[in-house]
């Protein structure tokens, strides 16, 4: 998206050597002056650890609350909703339920000060998987765990996102077990929720979710659950990185049930939609590209669909790189870009996940972010990239 260069240059590693790279200017992104209406859009936000804390694997998460909440205010300022305590926030990869509950409460308080849209994940990760009983007793504990977390989300004033449950994968034996748990949970909610179907590329422990590893069989169970509980379901977030499957599911949903795309590969075409409809958005990639995403949605609001598609399309290469296999390490790229853009003091992550991507991967992320116009301060970004390369033995 960058049309001009800044004169800021850096030597980037390429193959076994270095090549000069001149940064472009940031994109001409705009904050909205009125609410975005063409799509409902959430950015799934990451968390920022406290500098100097013991954020090593297995240690309790120590969060820099000021920086973490400031990032959420940045997203709200661009007219996006925030999806919190989700996969992007390292739920299940370093962020335990204690820290998640505090994050939900704090985000709820901040959202109320600005009228920001907020949805938060309710799951079952307070359960000890090794100690779960089998059969009906285990399923009952899972229902109770969901209810406990739903209460926290609701009390924070946020919309509930029912997250996929590793515990349910462990205990359930049939598709009916999944449906039974979800129907008991849905019966107790007082506001329509978002159901989240997270694929194994994001969490391998969710293999066979909805009672089958066969995508068609799993989809049939999922659709039946929605049909039978449509008054309790605002929408579904599908994170399977399969655009054709998402479009087919979107067209099959009951009237009034939204499809929130979680496809961080194919989001431009899915959000743009077709003659039969479009997807709304609940995306981790939006936490990385939020200025461009917001500007694109504003263009949609103004009837400029071609321009909106152009903007989102220009971010797609970056998005696919951030979410490249192994996809569950995409959070590392989002935190790295946050650091490059000055939104956090250090390139560090809860549970030491900053080591989840290689130096070549992050060097390419730097280039692609610049190409998309998403390095807000090229001088700062280049300076921090040089520091990162030097610390990794690649000072040129």
C-alpha positions as CSV (number, residue, x, y, z in Angstrom):
1,X,0.0,0.0,0.0
2,X,3.0,2.4,0.5
3,X,3.4,4.6,-2.6
4,X,6.5,6.6,-1.4
5,X,9.7,5.8,0.4
6,X,10.9,7.5,3.6
7,X,14.6,7.3,3.1
8,X,14.8,5.1,6.2
9,X,16.8,2.0,5.3
10,X,17.9,-1.2,7.0
11,X,20.0,-4.3,6.1
12,X,17.7,-7.3,6.2
13,X,18.9,-10.9,6.2
14,X,18.2,-12.7,3.0
15,X,19.5,-16.2,2.4
16,X,23.0,-16.3,3.8
17,X,23.6,-12.6,3.6
18,X,22.1,-9.2,3.8
19,X,20.3,-6.9,1.4
20,X,19.4,-3.2,1.8
21,X,15.8,-2.4,2.3
22,X,14.2,1.1,2.1
23,X,11.0,1.5,4.0
24,X,7.9,3.1,2.6
25,X,5.6,5.6,4.1
26,X,2.8,4.4,6.4
27,X,-0.7,4.0,4.9
28,X,-3.1,6.9,4.9
29,X,-5.4,5.2,7.4
30,X,-8.3,7.0,9.1
31,X,-10.2,6.7,12.3
32,X,-13.9,6.6,11.8
33,X,-16.0,9.6,12.8
34,X,-19.1,7.5,13.2
35,X,-19.8,3.9,14.1
36,X,-18.9,1.3,11.4
37,X,-22.2,-0.3,10.2
38,X,-21.5,-2.3,7.1
39,X,-20.0,-5.2,9.1
40,X,-19.7,-6.2,12.7
41,X,-16.0,-6.5,13.3
42,X,-13.9,-7.7,16.3
43,X,-10.2,-7.7,16.5
44,X,-9.0,-10.5,18.8
45,X,-6.3,-8.8,20.9
46,X,-3.1,-10.1,22.4
47,X,-1.7,-9.5,25.9
48,X,1.5,-7.7,26.8
49,X,3.6,-9.1,29.7
50,X,5.1,-7.0,32.4
51,X,8.7,-6.2,31.8
52,X,11.1,-8.0,34.1
53,X,8.4,-10.5,35.2
54,X,8.9,-14.3,35.1
55,X,7.0,-15.0,32.0
56,X,8.7,-18.3,31.3
57,X,6.9,-21.5,30.2
58,X,4.7,-22.7,33.1
59,X,4.9,-19.6,35.2
60,X,1.7,-17.7,36.0
61,X,1.1,-14.9,33.5
62,X,2.3,-11.5,34.6
63,X,0.5,-8.9,32.5
64,X,1.4,-5.3,31.9
65,X,-2.1,-4.0,32.4
66,X,-1.5,-0.5,31.3
67,X,0.0,-1.5,27.9
68,X,-2.5,-4.3,27.4
69,X,-5.5,-2.1,28.0
70,X,-4.0,0.7,26.0
71,X,-3.9,-1.6,23.0
72,X,-7.6,-2.3,23.4
73,X,-8.3,1.4,23.5
74,X,-6.3,1.7,20.2
75,X,-8.6,-0.9,18.6
76,X,-11.7,0.8,19.9
77,X,-10.5,4.2,18.6
78,X,-10.5,2.7,15.1
79,X,-14.1,1.7,15.5
80,X,-13.5,-2.1,15.9
81,X,-14.8,-4.3,18.6
82,X,-12.4,-6.2,20.8
83,X,-12.6,-9.9,21.3
84,X,-10.7,-10.7,24.5
85,X,-9.4,-13.6,26.4
86,X,-9.3,-15.6,23.2
87,X,-6.7,-17.6,21.3
88,X,-4.8,-14.4,20.4
89,X,-4.5,-13.6,24.1
90,X,-2.7,-16.9,24.5
91,X,-5.6,-18.7,26.0
92,X,-4.4,-22.2,26.5
93,X,-0.8,-21.2,25.6
94,X,0.3,-19.3,28.7
95,X,-2.8,-17.4,29.8
96,X,-4.6,-19.4,32.5
97,X,-8.1,-18.8,33.8
98,X,-7.0,-16.7,36.7
99,X,-5.3,-14.2,34.4
100,X,-8.1,-14.5,31.8
101,X,-10.8,-13.6,34.4
102,X,-8.8,-10.5,35.4
103,X,-8.3,-9.6,31.8
104,X,-12.1,-9.9,31.2
105,X,-13.0,-7.8,34.2
106,X,-10.4,-5.1,33.4
107,X,-11.4,-5.0,29.7
108,X,-15.0,-4.7,30.6
109,X,-14.3,-1.7,32.8
110,X,-12.3,0.0,30.1
111,X,-15.0,-0.8,27.4
112,X,-17.6,0.9,29.5
113,X,-15.6,4.2,29.6
114,X,-15.6,4.6,25.9
115,X,-18.6,2.6,24.8
116,X,-16.4,0.0,23.1
117,X,-17.8,-3.2,21.8
118,X,-16.4,-6.2,23.7
119,X,-16.9,-9.9,23.5
120,X,-14.9,-12.3,25.7
121,X,-14.1,-16.0,25.6
122,X,-15.8,-18.4,28.1
123,X,-14.4,-21.8,28.2
124,X,-13.4,-24.6,30.5
125,X,-9.7,-24.1,31.0
126,X,-10.0,-23.9,34.8
127,X,-10.5,-27.7,34.8
128,X,-7.7,-30.2,35.4
129,X,-7.9,-32.5,32.4
130,X,-6.0,-35.3,34.2
131,X,-8.6,-35.3,37.0
132,X,-11.7,-35.2,34.9
133,X,-14.0,-38.2,35.4
134,X,-15.5,-39.9,32.4
135,X,-19.1,-40.1,31.3
136,X,-21.9,-38.1,32.7
137,X,-19.9,-36.8,35.7
138,X,-17.2,-35.4,33.5
139,X,-19.8,-33.8,31.2
140,X,-21.5,-32.2,34.1
141,X,-18.3,-30.7,35.3
142,X,-17.7,-29.2,31.9
143,X,-21.2,-27.6,31.9
144,X,-20.5,-26.1,35.4
145,X,-17.1,-24.8,34.2
146,X,-18.7,-23.1,31.2
147,X,-21.3,-21.5,33.5
148,X,-18.7,-20.2,35.9
149,X,-16.8,-18.4,33.1
150,X,-20.0,-17.2,31.4
151,X,-20.9,-15.5,34.7
152,X,-17.5,-13.6,34.7
153,X,-18.0,-12.5,31.1
154,X,-21.6,-11.4,31.7
155,X,-20.7,-9.5,34.9
156,X,-18.1,-7.6,32.9
157,X,-20.7,-6.4,30.5
158,X,-19.3,-8.3,27.6
159,X,-20.9,-10.6,25.0
160,X,-20.1,-14.3,25.5
161,X,-18.0,-16.2,23.0
162,X,-18.4,-19.9,23.8
163,X,-14.9,-21.3,23.2
164,X,-14.1,-24.8,22.1
165,X,-13.2,-27.0,25.1
166,X,-10.2,-29.3,25.3
167,X,-12.0,-30.9,28.3
168,X,-15.0,-31.8,26.2
169,X,-12.8,-33.4,23.6
170,X,-11.3,-35.6,26.4
171,X,-14.6,-36.6,27.9
172,X,-17.1,-36.7,25.0
173,X,-17.6,-40.0,23.2
174,X,-20.3,-39.0,20.7
175,X,-21.7,-36.0,18.9
176,X,-24.6,-36.2,21.2
177,X,-22.3,-35.5,24.1
178,X,-21.2,-32.2,22.5
179,X,-24.8,-31.2,21.7
180,X,-26.0,-32.1,25.2
181,X,-23.3,-30.0,26.9
182,X,-23.8,-27.0,24.6
183,X,-27.6,-27.1,25.0
184,X,-27.4,-27.1,28.8
185,X,-25.0,-24.2,28.6
186,X,-27.1,-22.2,26.1
187,X,-30.2,-22.7,28.2
188,X,-28.8,-20.6,30.9
189,X,-27.5,-17.6,28.9
190,X,-29.6,-14.4,29.0
191,X,-28.1,-12.9,25.8
192,X,-27.3,-14.5,22.4
193,X,-23.7,-15.8,22.3
194,X,-21.1,-16.4,19.6
195,X,-20.2,-20.1,19.1
196,X,-16.5,-20.6,18.3
197,X,-15.3,-23.5,16.1
198,X,-11.6,-23.5,16.3
199,X,-9.7,-25.8,13.9
200,X,-6.7,-28.0,14.7
201,X,-4.3,-25.7,12.9
202,X,-4.9,-23.3,15.8
203,X,-5.1,-26.0,18.5
204,X,-4.3,-29.6,17.8
205,X,-5.9,-30.7,21.0
206,X,-9.3,-30.0,19.4
207,X,-9.1,-32.8,16.9
208,X,-12.5,-34.4,16.3
209,X,-14.5,-31.5,17.7
210,X,-18.3,-31.9,17.4
211,X,-17.8,-35.6,17.6
212,X,-16.1,-36.3,14.3
213,X,-12.9,-35.7,12.5
214,X,-14.9,-35.7,9.3
215,X,-15.7,-32.1,8.4
216,X,-19.1,-32.8,6.9
217,X,-20.3,-34.8,9.8
218,X,-19.0,-32.2,12.3
219,X,-20.7,-29.5,10.3
220,X,-24.0,-31.3,10.4
221,X,-23.8,-31.5,14.2
222,X,-22.8,-27.9,14.4
223,X,-25.7,-26.8,12.2
224,X,-28.2,-28.9,14.1
225,X,-27.1,-27.3,17.4
226,X,-27.6,-23.8,15.9
227,X,-31.0,-24.6,14.3
228,X,-32.3,-26.0,17.6
229,X,-31.0,-23.1,19.6
230,X,-31.2,-20.2,17.2
231,X,-32.7,-17.7,19.7
232,X,-29.6,-18.2,21.9
233,X,-27.0,-17.8,19.0
234,X,-26.0,-14.4,17.7
235,X,-23.5,-15.9,15.4
236,X,-20.7,-18.4,14.8
237,X,-17.0,-17.8,14.5
238,X,-15.4,-20.3,12.2
239,X,-11.6,-20.7,12.2
240,X,-10.9,-23.5,9.8
241,X,-9.0,-21.6,7.1
242,X,-11.4,-23.1,4.5
243,X,-13.1,-20.4,2.5
244,X,-15.4,-22.7,0.6
245,X,-16.6,-24.4,3.7
246,X,-17.3,-21.1,5.4
247,X,-19.3,-19.8,2.4
248,X,-21.4,-23.0,2.3
249,X,-22.0,-22.8,6.1
250,X,-22.8,-19.1,5.9
251,X,-25.5,-19.7,3.3
252,X,-27.0,-22.6,5.4
253,X,-27.3,-20.6,8.7
254,X,-30.7,-19.6,9.9
255,X,-31.8,-16.1,9.2
256,X,-30.4,-13.7,11.7
257,X,-27.4,-15.8,12.7
258,X,-24.1,-14.2,11.7
259,X,-21.0,-15.8,10.3
260,X,-18.0,-14.2,11.9
261,X,-15.1,-15.2,9.8
262,X,-12.1,-16.4,11.7
263,X,-10.2,-17.2,8.4
264,X,-7.0,-15.2,8.7
265,X,-6.0,-16.4,5.2
266,X,-9.1,-15.6,3.2
267,X,-10.7,-12.7,5.1
268,X,-10.7,-10.1,2.2
269,X,-13.0,-12.2,0.0
270,X,-15.2,-13.5,2.8
271,X,-15.8,-10.0,4.3
272,X,-16.5,-8.6,0.8
273,X,-19.0,-11.4,0.3
274,X,-21.1,-12.2,-2.8
275,X,-24.6,-11.9,-4.1
276,X,-25.8,-14.3,-1.3
277,X,-24.2,-12.5,1.6
278,X,-21.0,-11.7,3.5
279,X,-19.1,-12.7,6.6
280,X,-18.7,-10.4,9.5
281,X,-15.3,-10.6,11.3
282,X,-13.7,-11.9,14.5
283,X,-10.1,-12.1,13.5
284,X,-6.7,-12.3,15.2
285,X,-5.2,-10.7,12.1
286,X,-7.3,-7.6,12.7
287,X,-5.2,-7.0,15.8
288,X,-2.2,-6.6,13.5
289,X,-3.8,-4.7,10.6
290,X,-6.4,-2.7,12.5
291,X,-5.7,0.7,10.9
292,X,-6.1,-0.8,7.4
293,X,-9.0,-3.0,8.4
294,X,-10.9,-0.1,9.9
295,X,-10.2,2.1,6.8
296,X,-11.5,-0.7,4.6
297,X,-14.7,-1.1,6.6
298,X,-15.2,2.7,6.4
299,X,-15.0,2.5,2.6
300,X,-17.6,-0.3,2.7
301,X,-19.8,2.0,4.7
302,X,-19.3,4.7,2.1
303,X,-20.3,2.3,-0.7
304,X,-16.8,1.9,-2.0
305,X,-16.6,-1.9,-2.1
306,X,-13.8,-2.0,-4.7
307,X,-11.6,0.3,-2.6
308,X,-12.3,-1.8,0.6
309,X,-11.3,-5.0,-1.2
310,X,-8.2,-3.3,-2.5
311,X,-7.1,-2.3,1.0
312,X,-7.8,-5.7,2.6
313,X,-6.2,-7.5,-0.3
314,X,-3.0,-5.5,0.2
315,X,-2.8,-6.9,3.7
316,X,-3.4,-10.5,2.8
317,X,0.2,-11.5,2.1
318,X,1.1,-10.2,5.6
319,X,-1.8,-12.0,7.1
320,X,-0.9,-15.3,5.5
321,X,2.7,-15.0,6.6
322,X,1.7,-14.2,10.2
323,X,-0.6,-17.3,10.3
324,X,1.7,-19.6,8.4
325,X,2.2,-23.1,9.7
326,X,2.6,-23.9,12.6
327,X,-0.4,-21.5,12.8
328,X,-0.8,-21.6,16.6
329,X,2.4,-19.4,16.8
330,X,0.7,-16.5,15.0
331,X,0.5,-14.7,18.3
332,X,4.3,-14.2,18.1
333,X,4.0,-12.2,14.9
334,X,1.2,-10.0,16.3
335,X,3.3,-9.2,19.4
336,X,6.4,-8.5,17.2
337,X,4.4,-6.0,15.1
338,X,3.0,-4.4,18.2
339,X,6.6,-3.9,19.5
340,X,7.8,-2.6,16.1
341,X,5.0,0.0,16.3
342,X,5.8,1.1,19.8
343,X,2.8,-0.4,21.5
344,X,4.9,-2.4,24.0
345,X,8.3,-1.7,25.5
346,X,9.8,-5.0,24.7
347,X,9.4,-8.0,22.4
348,X,8.3,-10.4,25.0
349,X,5.3,-12.6,25.5
350,X,3.6,-14.6,28.2
351,X,5.1,-18.1,28.6
352,X,8.2,-17.1,26.5
353,X,6.2,-17.4,23.3
354,X,8.4,-14.8,21.6
355,X,10.6,-17.7,20.6
356,X,7.7,-19.2,18.6
357,X,9.0,-17.8,15.3
358,X,12.4,-17.7,13.6
359,X,14.5,-14.7,12.8
360,X,13.9,-15.1,9.0
361,X,10.2,-15.3,9.6
362,X,10.1,-12.1,11.6
363,X,12.4,-10.3,9.1
364,X,9.9,-11.2,6.4
365,X,7.1,-10.0,8.6
366,X,8.9,-6.7,8.9
367,X,9.1,-6.3,5.1
368,X,5.5,-7.3,4.5
369,X,4.2,-5.0,7.2
370,X,6.1,-2.1,5.6
371,X,4.8,-3.1,2.1
372,X,1.2,-3.0,3.6
373,X,1.8,0.4,5.1
374,X,1.5,-0.9,8.6
375,X,4.7,0.4,10.2
376,X,3.4,3.6,11.8
377,X,6.8,5.1,12.5
378,X,9.4,3.7,10.0
379,X,12.4,5.1,12.0
380,X,11.3,3.5,15.2
381,X,10.4,0.2,13.4
382,X,13.8,0.1,11.7
383,X,15.7,0.9,14.9
384,X,13.9,-1.8,16.8
385,X,14.4,-4.3,13.9
386,X,18.2,-3.6,14.0
387,X,18.2,-4.2,17.7
388,X,16.4,-7.5,17.2
389,X,18.8,-8.6,14.5
390,X,21.8,-7.7,16.6
391,X,20.5,-9.6,19.6
392,X,20.2,-12.6,17.4
393,X,23.7,-12.4,16.0
394,X,22.8,-10.8,12.8
395,X,24.1,-7.2,13.2
396,X,25.2,-6.1,9.7
